[in-house]
Amino acid sequence: MIRRQLKGFTLIETLIALMVVTSFVFIPTLASAPLQKKIEVEQFFTTLEKRVLASQQAAITGMLPSEVQISAHSIYFRTMISTGIKWANLEIPKELIYTGTPKIVFAMNSGNNSSLKKMSFYWQAENKVISYQFQLGSGRYIKKIAE
């Protein structure tokens, strides 16, 4: 009798091939989770800086004071003029712990801050403290990153 051999994969070979392909997909996905959190925190700081500048500009152009109210979980940008932009509330990422002043006021006409207020964030995963020290009279800030 002549036996014919079937060419193809058996069930076990198919499962092994499926496991290898699946591992190629899931290993990079699992490795990118910490990187994604780091990018989210860095994007938060970029957004924070832009919104502080926008609050100062709203105080200057609107000729009314604007405020930045900060709690443990969010930052609220309060301007007296309607900008039409939905940017008033900024959530603080869970990776950061806020320590600093609860309120910063920018004066009308100049956008200056009348005190040496400081916003500080402790980034647990990176063991860093990122602080924004507002300068007296100029309305500008100095960003410091300490380890």
C-alpha positions in Angstrom: 0.0 0.0 0.0 1.1 3.4 -0.8 0.5 6.0 1.9 0.0 9.6 1.1 1.4 12.1 3.4 -0.7 15.2 4.0 1.2 18.4 3.8 0.1 21.0 6.3 0.1 21.9 10.0 -1.2 19.7 12.7 -3.3 21.2 15.5 -0.3 21.4 17.9 1.9 23.2 15.3 -0.9 25.6 14.6 -1.4 26.4 18.3 2.4 27.0 18.7 2.5 29.3 15.7 -0.5 31.2 17.1 1.2 31.6 20.5 4.3 33.0 18.9 2.4 35.5 16.8 0.3 36.5 19.8 3.4 37.1 21.9 4.9 39.4 19.2 1.7 41.5 19.5 1.3 41.6 23.2 4.8 42.0 24.5 5.3 45.5 23.0 1.8 46.4 24.2 2.7 45.5 27.8 6.0 47.2 27.6 4.5 50.5 26.3 2.2 51.1 29.3 4.8 52.8 31.5 5.9 54.9 28.5 2.4 55.9 27.8 2.0 57.1 31.4 5.2 59.1 31.2 4.0 60.8 28.0 0.6 61.6 29.6 2.4 63.4 32.5 4.7 65.3 30.2 1.7 66.3 28.1 0.0 67.5 31.3 2.9 69.9 32.0 2.8 71.2 28.5 -0.9 71.9 28.7 -0.5 73.5 32.1 2.1 75.9 30.8 -0.1 76.9 27.8 -3.1 77.4 30.0 -1.2 79.6 32.5 -0.1 81.8 29.6 -3.7 81.9 28.3 -5.0 83.0 31.7 -2.4 85.8 31.9 -3.3 86.9 28.4 -7.1 86.8 29.3 -6.3 89.1 32.3 -4.5 91.5 30.0 -7.0 91.6 27.2 -10.1 91.4 29.2 -9.0 94.0 31.7 -10.3 91.8 34.5 -8.3 89.5 36.9 -8.1 85.8 36.2 -7.5 83.0 38.7 -5.9 79.6 38.8 -7.6 77.5 41.5 -5.7 74.3 42.3 -7.0 71.2 44.3 -5.4 67.8 44.8 -7.1 66.4 41.6 -7.6 69.3 39.2 -6.7 72.8 38.2 -9.4 75.3 37.3 -8.6 78.3 35.2 -11.2 81.0 35.9 -11.3 84.0 33.6 -13.9 86.8 33.7 -14.2 86.9 29.9 -15.8 84.2 27.7 -13.1 82.6 25.5 -15.5 80.1 24.0 -12.9 77.4 24.6 -13.5 74.4 26.8 -10.2 74.6 28.7 -11.2 75.7 32.1 -10.7 72.4 34.0 -7.4 70.4 33.8 -7.2 67.0 35.5 -4.0 66.3 37.4 -2.7 62.8 36.5 -2.8 60.2 39.2 1.0 59.8 39.0 1.5 63.4 40.4 0.9 64.7 43.9 0.3 68.5 44.1 1.9 70.5 46.8 1.7 74.3 46.6 -0.6 77.2 46.8 -4.3 76.7 46.2 -4.9 79.9 44.3 -3.0 82.2 41.9 -4.4 85.5 40.7 -3.2 87.4 37.6 -3.8 91.1 37.7 -5.9 92.9 35.1 -4.1 95.1 32.5 -0.7 93.5 33.2 -1.2 89.8 33.9 1.3 90.0 36.7 1.2 87.9 39.8 1.3 89.9 43.0 3.1 87.4 45.1 5.8 84.7 44.9 3.3 81.8 44.7 4.6 78.3 43.8 3.1 75.3 42.2 4.9 72.0 42.9 4.2 68.5 41.7 5.8 65.4 43.0 6.2 62.7 40.3 6.4 59.4 42.2 7.5 57.2 39.3 10.4 59.4 38.3 11.1 60.6 41.9 11.2 64.2 40.7 9.7 67.5 42.0 8.6 69.8 39.2 7.9 73.3 40.5 6.8 76.6 38.9 7.9 79.6 40.9 6.1 82.8 39.8 8.2 85.9 39.8 7.1 89.0 41.6 5.7 91.7 39.3 6.5 90.1 36.0 3.9 87.4 35.9 6.5 84.9 34.5 7.5 81.7 36.2 10.7 79.7 36.6 10.3 75.9 36.0 12.6 73.8 38.2 13.0 70.0 38.1 14.6 68.5 41.1 15.4 64.9 41.8 
